[in-house]
Amino acid sequence: MQANVADVLMREGSVKVIMALVGATLALVQPAFSQSKDGAYYCVVEMSAGLAFDGAKWSAAALRVDQKFVLRMKYGGSHIEEGKQVSDYDITITDAGTDFDRPCSNNQKMVTIHDDDGGFRCGTITEDFVVNIKTLRFLRIYPLGYVSGQDNNDNTPSVSGGTCTTID
């Protein structure tokens, strides 16, 4: 009888140890990006290139790099999409020195961010953005200008890249 009690206690102890290990493992397994709250980032362009018109033809050109903007993210909830955890955000872009918030969307109000990598794409009325909140890098694409047929430097397409810092 005592051998059976010892076996039961040992098995119960083993079950408790296994359950503790499973719980600890699950506590450590989290998505690489899981913000689940509002966030704000101050973003600075570090390089920019585009097209320029020299009076006779178009060519590649390095452009000014003094652009800065604030990216605000309002958390809208999480769900599973194609077997992966994703989070939805209402995102706005505000150029530094202005109060004009431009919504950033993907053909809907909310932008979906895959929690495992932190990257997303969105567009405002005039620009497209590719942002990664995990690496804090972005591309800002201005696709307008050249195709309109006006050969001048008043409105030329460009691609800019830079980094963001978290705002508390």
Sequence and secondary structure as in RCSB ss.txt:
>XXXX:A:sequence
MQANVADVLMREGSVKVIMALVGATLALVQPAFSQSKDGAYYCVVEMSAGLAFDGAKWSAAALRVDQKFVLRMKY
GGSHIEEGKQVSDYDITITDAGTDFDRPCSNNQKMVTIHDDDGGFRCGTITEDFVVNIKTLRFLRIYPLGYVSGQ
DNNDNTPSVSGGTCTTID
>XXXX:A:secstr
 HHHHHHHHHHHHHHHHHHHHHHHHHHH   S    S EEEEEEEEEEEEEEE SS EEEEE     EEEEEEEE
EEEEEETTEEEEEEEEEEEETT   EEEEBSSSSSEEEETTT EEEEE SS EEEEETTTTEEEEEE  SGGG  
 SSSS  EEEEEEEEEE 
